[in-house]
Amino acid sequence: MTNEQRLAALQLVLPAAPAPAAVYKPVVITAGLAWVSGHGPVCSDGSLIRGRVGSDLSLEEGYAAARQVGLAMLATLRAELGSLDRIKRVVKLLGLVNSAPDFYDHPKVINGCSELFAAVFGEECGIGARSAFGTGPLPGNIAAEIEGVFELA
């Protein structure tokens, strides 16, 4: 099954690929890799999931926000590449969680994105290296921001 077929089988709805919010490119392709800039949790209606995980949002809501970030990243990759079938594997994700000072489950939040990518790209190719950590406020008070590196087929 191809990446696009798995996406369809999962009945996932991608939001519109978000436009850059500052001076950067959403994706830079070099040396067979797609470097995806940090994305936030953009919903299909264009709204953002906002708040601090551990105070405004629960762990489950933070997980859902990270999953939504993954959907936004997929939308950007599809817009840039024409098809998700051009992705060979996830190489690396860096996840930032807008978290309360006493919240320590940042990896569990970013699992929302990692588990989505494992489902779309398959476990062998959808799980890469990863870092996840908490931070102070993110731009616009979004709940999570994730960037990634993908190997191209």
C-alpha positions as CSV (number, residue, x, y, z in Angstrom):
1,M,0.0,0.0,0.0
2,T,1.3,3.5,-0.9
3,N,1.5,6.4,1.5
4,E,-1.5,8.1,-0.3
5,Q,-3.5,4.8,-0.1
6,R,-2.8,4.5,3.7
7,L,-3.9,8.1,4.2
8,A,-7.1,7.5,2.3
9,A,-7.8,4.2,4.2
10,L,-7.3,6.0,7.5
11,Q,-9.9,8.6,6.3
12,L,-7.8,11.5,7.4
13,V,-8.7,15.0,6.4
14,L,-5.7,17.3,5.8
15,P,-6.1,21.1,6.4
16,A,-5.0,23.5,3.7
17,A,-1.2,23.8,3.7
18,P,-0.5,26.7,6.0
19,A,1.2,29.8,4.4
20,P,4.4,30.9,6.0
21,A,3.8,33.2,9.0
22,A,7.2,34.9,8.7
23,V,10.3,34.9,6.5
24,Y,11.0,31.3,5.8
25,K,10.2,28.4,3.4
26,P,7.8,25.8,4.6
27,V,10.0,23.1,2.9
28,V,13.6,23.1,1.7
29,I,14.7,20.1,-0.4
30,T,18.4,19.3,-0.6
31,A,20.5,16.1,-0.9
32,G,17.4,13.9,-1.1
33,L,15.9,15.3,2.1
34,A,12.8,17.5,2.7
35,W,13.4,19.8,5.7
36,V,10.0,20.9,7.0
37,S,9.8,24.1,9.0
38,G,8.1,24.2,12.3
39,H,4.3,23.8,12.0
40,G,1.5,24.5,14.5
41,P,-1.8,22.7,15.1
42,V,-3.8,24.1,12.1
43,C,-7.3,22.7,11.9
44,S,-9.3,22.1,8.7
45,D,-11.3,25.3,9.4
46,G,-8.1,27.3,9.7
47,S,-8.2,27.7,13.4
48,L,-5.3,26.9,15.7
49,I,-5.3,24.7,18.9
50,R,-4.0,27.1,21.5
51,G,-3.1,26.8,25.2
52,R,-0.5,25.4,27.6
53,V,-0.5,21.7,28.1
54,G,-0.8,20.9,31.8
55,S,-2.8,24.0,32.6
56,D,-5.1,25.1,29.8
57,L,-5.1,21.7,28.0
58,S,-4.9,18.1,29.2
59,L,-2.3,15.6,28.1
60,E,-5.0,14.1,25.8
61,E,-5.7,17.5,24.3
62,G,-2.0,18.1,23.8
63,Y,-1.7,14.8,22.0
64,A,-4.6,15.8,19.7
65,A,-2.8,19.1,19.0
66,A,0.4,17.3,18.1
67,R,-1.6,15.0,15.8
68,Q,-3.1,18.0,14.2
69,V,0.4,19.5,13.7
70,G,1.3,16.2,11.9
71,L,-1.8,16.6,9.6
72,A,-0.7,20.2,8.8
73,M,2.9,18.9,8.0
74,L,1.4,16.3,5.7
75,A,-0.6,19.0,3.9
76,T,2.5,21.0,3.4
77,L,4.5,18.0,2.1
78,R,1.7,17.1,-0.3
79,A,1.5,20.7,-1.6
80,E,5.3,20.9,-2.1
81,L,5.9,17.4,-3.5
82,G,2.6,16.7,-5.3
83,S,2.1,13.4,-3.5
84,L,3.0,11.8,-0.2
85,D,4.3,8.8,-2.1
86,R,7.5,10.8,-2.7
87,I,8.3,10.3,1.1
88,K,10.5,7.3,1.7
89,R,10.8,7.7,5.4
90,V,10.7,10.0,8.5
91,V,14.2,10.8,9.5
92,K,13.8,13.1,12.5
93,L,11.2,15.1,14.3
94,L,11.7,17.9,16.8
95,G,8.6,18.6,18.9
96,L,8.1,21.6,21.2
97,V,5.2,21.6,23.7
98,N,3.8,24.8,25.1
99,S,3.7,23.4,28.7
100,A,3.0,24.4,32.2
101,P,6.1,24.5,34.4
102,D,5.1,21.3,36.3
103,F,4.2,19.3,33.1
104,Y,6.7,16.6,32.3
105,D,5.1,14.3,29.7
106,H,6.3,16.1,26.6
107,P,7.1,12.9,24.7
108,K,3.6,11.6,25.3
109,V,2.2,14.8,23.7
110,I,4.5,14.5,20.6
111,N,3.4,10.9,20.2
112,G,0.3,12.4,18.7
113,C,2.4,13.3,15.6
114,S,4.7,10.3,15.7
115,E,1.9,7.7,15.9
116,L,0.1,9.5,13.0
117,F,3.2,9.3,10.8
118,A,3.7,5.6,11.8
119,A,0.1,4.9,10.5
120,V,0.6,6.9,7.3
121,F,4.1,5.8,6.3
122,G,4.1,2.4,8.0
123,E,6.0,1.6,11.2
124,E,9.3,0.8,9.5
125,C,9.4,4.1,7.6
126,G,7.2,6.3,9.7
127,I,9.1,6.2,12.9
128,G,12.4,8.2,12.9
129,A,14.7,9.8,15.4
130,R,12.9,12.4,17.7
131,S,13.3,15.0,20.3
132,A,10.5,16.3,22.4
133,F,10.7,19.0,25.1
134,G,8.6,21.6,26.9
135,T,9.0,25.3,26.4
136,G,7.5,28.6,27.4
137,P,4.9,30.3,25.2
138,L,5.0,29.3,21.5
139,P,4.0,31.8,18.8
140,G,0.3,32.7,19.1
141,N,0.1,30.5,22.2
142,I,-0.2,27.4,20.0
143,A,-0.1,24.1,22.0
144,A,2.7,22.5,20.0
145,E,5.1,23.1,17.2
146,I,6.9,20.4,15.3
147,E,9.5,20.4,12.5
148,G,10.8,17.4,10.6
149,V,13.3,15.9,8.1
150,F,12.0,13.4,5.6
151,E,13.9,11.2,3.1
152,L,12.6,11.4,-0.4
153,A,12.0,8.4,-2.6
